[in-house]
Amino acid sequence: MSVPDVSILIVHTFEQRLIRQTLRGIRRAAPQLHVEILIIDNNPAVGISDMLKREFPEVRYFAKQNEGFGSAMNVGMKAAKGKYVLVFNPDIIISAGALEKLYTYMEQHSDVGIVGPKLLNADGTLQYSCNRYHEVLVPILRRTPLGRLSFGKRKVDHFLMKDSSHEEIIEVDWLMGSSLFTRAEALKKVGYFDERFFMYFEDTDLCWRFWEAGYKVVYNPEAVMVHYHRRASADGSLFKQLRSPLTWHHIRSAYKFFRKHSGQKNPRELAQLSSS
C-alpha cells in the first residue's frame, strides 16, 4: 500500500457532534490527495467508536485515557503513516483545495517544517491564528478588563500580529494548534508535543522547537478553513473564568512555558539573523 500524502489527526474528548460534522466536511472537500484520518479518543466512554465504525469505517481509531491534548496527539503522530501530518481540531471545516495548497507549498519549500492556513470565524471574519510569542502579561491582559485599556490593547494587538498583513505568506513565531500542517520527517527529528502541557501552549512550544531545529513556521492564507472556535478558557466574567478548570490549565501551561524557555531568545529572530 502506498504511503499517504497526509495523515489527519483529530482528538476527541466531548465533541461527538463536531467529529461527525468535520469528517463529513473532509469528505465534501474531496481532497485530491491520499489521506488517512486518525481519531484519538480521550473519552471512550462516550462511545464514538460505534458511530465511526458505522459511518466512517475508513477512520483509524485509538482509545486512551485522557492525559491531555498533546499526549493524545502524540499517539496519533507515532501511528501516522503520511508524509505530512495535519494536527486538526474537530471544529474546523476544510475548504475545497485547502489541503492541496498546503501540501503543494510544503513540497516546494523543504526548509518549512510547519505551515498553517488562514482561519475564518463562522461569520467569515478573520481569526487571528498566527501570533508572536507571549509576553508574560499577555495571557492576563486577554482575560481581564486590563486588555481593554490602551496599553493592554496595544500589547494584545501586537501579540495577535494585527500590524501584519494576513493576506500574505509570512514567517511567524507560532501558529494556533487548531490546524498545523507538519512535515512528518521533521516531527521525528524535533520531537512531538511536550506532554507536560496538559492543554494550551503545547502548540507554542512545538513551533519554538521547530525554529530551534532550523525549520521555518509559516502562515499561508492561500489555504482557507472555517474554525468554529470558542475560547472556552476566556468565557464569561473574571470570576467565572477563575472557577473554570480550563483557565487553570491555561495558567499552569503558561507557567511551564515561561519557565521552560526562560532566558532564551526568540528562535525565529535568531534564525533570521543567522541567515541574513
Residue pairs with C-beta under 8 A, 6 or more apart in sequence:
2 34
3 34
3 81
3 82
3 83
4 34
4 35
4 36
4 81
4 82
4 83
5 33
5 34
5 35
5 82
5 83
5 84
5 103
6 31
6 33
6 34
6 35
6 36
6 82
6 83
6 84
6 85
6 86
6 99
6 103
6 181
7 35
7 36
7 37
7 38
7 76
7 80
7 81
7 82
7 84
7 85
7 86
7 184
8 26
8 35
8 36
8 37
8 38
8 86
8 88
9 38
9 40
9 73
9 76
9 77
9 80
9 85
9 86
9 87
9 88
10 19
10 22
10 37
10 38
10 39
10 40
10 88
10 89
10 90
11 39
11 40
11 41
11 42
11 69
11 72
11 73
11 76
11 90
12 19
12 39
12 40
12 41
12 42
12 43
12 46
12 48
12 90
13 42
13 43
13 66
14 43
14 46
15 90
15 91
16 46
16 48
16 51
18 90
18 91
18 228
19 39
19 48
19 51
19 90
20 51
20 55
21 93
22 88
22 90
22 91
22 92
22 93
23 37
23 55
23 56
23 59
25 92
25 93
25 94
26 35
26 37
26 94
28 96
29 94
29 95
29 96
29 97
29 98
29 99
30 96
31 94
31 99
31 100
32 100
33 99
33 100
33 103
35 82
35 99
36 58
36 60
36 80
36 81
36 82
37 56
37 58
37 59
37 60
38 59
38 60
38 61
38 62
38 76
38 79
38 80
39 48
39 52
39 59
39 60
39 61
39 62
40 62
40 64
40 72
40 73
40 75
40 76
41 48
41 49
41 61
41 62
41 63
41 64
42 64
42 65
42 66
42 67
42 72
43 66
44 63
44 64
49 61
49 63
52 59
52 61
53 61
60 79
62 75
62 76
62 79
64 71
64 72
64 75
66 72
67 195
67 198
68 195
68 197
68 198
68 199
68 202
69 177
69 193
69 198
69 199
69 202
70 192
70 193
70 194
70 195
70 197
70 198
70 199
70 202
71 193
71 195
71 198
73 87
73 192
73 193
73 202
74 192
74 193
74 195
76 85
77 85
77 187
77 192
77 193
78 192
80 184
82 184
83 183
83 184
83 185
84 102
84 103
84 106
84 181
84 182
84 183
84 184
85 181
85 182
85 183
85 184
85 187
86 99
86 102
86 179
86 180
86 181
86 182
87 177
87 179
87 180
87 182
87 203
88 178
88 179
89 177
89 178
89 179
89 227
89 229
91 178
91 227
91 228
91 229
91 230
92 119
92 178
92 179
92 225
92 226
92 227
92 228
93 225
93 226
93 228
94 225
95 223
95 224
95 225
95 226
97 223
98 117
98 223
98 224
98 225
99 223
101 117
101 220
101 222
101 223
102 115
102 117
102 181
102 220
102 223
103 181
105 112
105 115
105 169
105 218
105 220
105 222
105 223
106 112
106 115
106 181
106 183
109 216
109 218
111 214
111 215
111 216
112 183
112 215
112 216
112 217
112 218
113 182
113 183
113 186
113 190
113 210
113 213
113 215
113 216
113 217
114 175
114 180
114 181
114 182
114 183
114 186
114 206
114 207
114 210
114 215
114 216
114 217
114 218
115 181
115 217
115 218
115 219
115 220
115 223
116 129
116 130
116 175
116 176
116 179
116 180
116 181
116 217
116 218
116 219
116 220
117 129
117 179
117 181
117 220
117 221
117 223
117 224
117 225
118 126
118 129
118 166
118 219
118 220
118 221
118 222
118 223
118 224
118 225
119 126
119 127
119 129
119 176
119 178
119 179
119 224
119 225
119 226
119 227
119 229
120 126
120 127
120 224
120 225
120 226
120 227
121 127
121 226
121 227
121 228
121 229
122 226
122 228
126 166
127 227
127 229
128 160
128 161
128 162
128 166
129 175
129 176
129 178
129 179
129 219
129 227
130 161
130 166
130 170
130 172
130 173
130 174
130 175
130 176
130 219
131 159
131 160
131 161
131 172
131 173
131 174
131 175
131 176
131 204
132 158
132 159
132 161
132 172
132 173
133 173
133 174
133 204
133 208
133 266
134 159
134 204
134 254
134 257
134 258
135 155
135 159
136 258
137 155
138 155
138 156
138 159
139 250
139 251
139 254
140 146
141 147
141 152
141 155
141 156
142 156
142 234
143 233
143 234
143 238
143 241
143 247
144 238
145 238
146 152
147 153
147 156
157 163
161 172
164 170
166 219
166 221
167 221
168 221
169 218
169 219
169 220
169 221
169 222
170 218
170 219
171 216
171 217
171 218
171 219
171 268
171 272
172 217
172 218
172 219
172 268
173 207
173 208
173 211
173 217
173 266
173 268
174 203
174 204
174 206
174 207
174 208
174 217
175 203
175 207
175 217
175 219
176 203
177 202
177 203
177 206
178 227
178 229
179 225
179 227
180 203
180 206
183 215
186 210
186 213
186 215
189 213
190 206
190 209
190 210
190 213
190 215
191 209
192 206
193 202
193 205
193 206
194 202
194 205
194 206
194 260
196 256
197 205
197 253
197 256
197 257
198 249
198 252
198 253
199 246
199 249
199 250
199 253
200 233
200 249
200 250
200 253
200 254
201 250
201 253
201 254
201 256
201 257
202 253
204 257
205 257
205 260
205 261
207 217
208 261
208 267
210 216
210 217
211 217
211 267
211 268
211 270
211 271
212 267
214 271
216 271
217 268
232 244
232 246
233 241
233 244
233 246
233 247
233 249
233 250
234 241
234 247
235 241
235 244
236 244
241 247
